[in-house]
Amino acid sequence: MKKYFYLMGLMLCMVFGSMAFVACDDDDDDDAAPDTSITANQILGCWYGIDENTSERVGAFVVKLQDGGRGVYAEYKARAKHDWEPEGAEVEIEWQLTNGTLTMTCERNGEVMERKADLLKLSGNKMNIRRYLEEGQTDQMTIERCESLQAAEDIFWDLLEEKFD
């Protein structure tokens, strides 16, 4: 009888244990290759992204890509611990698109800064990108086309106003 209960217990453990090891697919696909078919003419104009929208922080950025490899990059941020006081910065950039990777450079305080993003998928007014962050980190996000820098800033202000409702 002891052996029977032992085998039944072992079998139950194996059944429940097998359920614990079910894995889900990671949707981030960090290994996705840049889409080299996206051309510079397709990405001209303004694009914005929401970095963060939580109860503690709001962050957005906008990139205006102009003909001739020139443009503007702007960031908008606000934090609850700073009474939601918005901060913004805008710089002129030079950009180039090579093999599906967008490289933007600017000069700030005498230092040349560079930002890169792989263009993964362009679908209408949305584009999936993989950004290269500090210390070798990456993230993936969807950015959207907007009419102007002012339109992107208005979207940021709308997010910020939601914090006060």
N, C-alpha and C positions, 0 to 999 in steps of 0.2 A: 504494500500500500504506500509505503514511503517513497518507493521508486516511482510509482504512478504519479503522485503529487509533484515530485521533483521534475518529471518529464513534462507534465502539464504546465507547471510554472515556467520551465525553460521555454516551452513552445509559446506561451503567452508573452514572455519577454521578447522573443524573437519577432513576433507579430507586431507588437507595439514599437519595438526598436526599429523595425524596418520603416515604419511611418515617420519616425523622427529624422531619418536621413534623406527625405525627399528634398530635392534642391530646386530652386527656381532660377530661371535665366536672368542674368544681369542685363538690363536694357541699355546700359550706357555704351556698350560697344566701343571701348577705348581704342580698339585696334582698327577702327574704321579708317579707310584711306581717304584722303582729300579727293573731292570731285574735280578732276583736272579739266572737265568739259565746261566749267563755269568760267565765263570770260569777264574781263574788266568792264566792258560795256554793260553787262547784266547787273553789276553791283553798284554802278554809279548812283549817287543820291544819298539820302539820309536813312540810317538804320539805328534802331534803339533796342536796348536790352534792359531787363530788370535783373540786377544783381541779387537783390535781397528785398523781401517784403515780409517782415515779421513784426511781432508786437514790440520789438526793441530797436529795429533798424529798417531803413528804406534806402535803397541804392539803385541808381539807374545810370546808364551811359548812352551816349549817342555818337555816331561816327558819320560825318558827311564826307563822302568820297566824290571828288571832282575830277574832271578831265585833266590830263597832264600829270597825274600822280600827286596832286595837292589835295588838302582837305582840312577838316577840323575834327578834333576829338574833345568831348566834354563829359564830365562826370558830375553827378548830383548825389549828395548823401545827406541823411538826417538820422539822429539817434535820440531815443527816448531819454537817455541820461543827460543829454544836452538840451532838454526841453523842446525837442524836435526842431531846433534851429537849423535850417538848411545850409549846406556848404556846396559850393560849385567851383569848378575849375574848367577852363577851356584853353586848348592849345592848338596851334596850327601844326599840321602833320604833313609828311611826305609818305606816300604809300606805293606799294607794288604788289602785284599778284603773280606768283610763280608756282606752277604745278599745283594749284589749288590751295596754296598757303598765302594768306594776306599778311604782309609785313608793314607795320606803321612805325615811323620814327619821328621824334620831335626833339627839340632842344629846350631844356628847362634848367635855369640857373647855371648855364655853361656846361651842362652834362647832357649827352645824347642818350635818350631813352628809346627803347624798342619794345613793341608789343607784337605778338604773332597770334594768328588764328587759322586753323584749317577750315576751309569751307567744305562741309560734308554733304549738304543737300540744299538746293534752291528750289522752292516750290511756291510760285506766285509771289506774294508779299512777305513770305517767311523764309528764313534761312537757318539751318542747323549748323552750328560751328563748334569747334573744339578750341578753347582758349588755352594758351600757354601762360601759366601764372608763375609766381616766384618760386624758387627752390625746386624747379622741375615738376611742379604740380600742374595738372590739367583739369578742366571741367568742360562739360558740354551743355549748351543751352540753345534756345531758339531766339533769334532776334527778328524784329519786324521792321518793314519799311515804314517810314513816316514822311510827312510833307516837308518838314523843316526842323532846324534845331529848336525853334520855339515850340513846335508841336510836341517834340519829345520832352521838353521842359514842362509843358502843360500836363503831360501824362504823369510826370514825377509829382507835380503839385496835387493832382487828383489823388494819387496814392497817399500823399501826406495828409490831405484833408480827411481821408477815411480814418486816420488815427484819432481825430478829434470828435468823430461822431459817436 
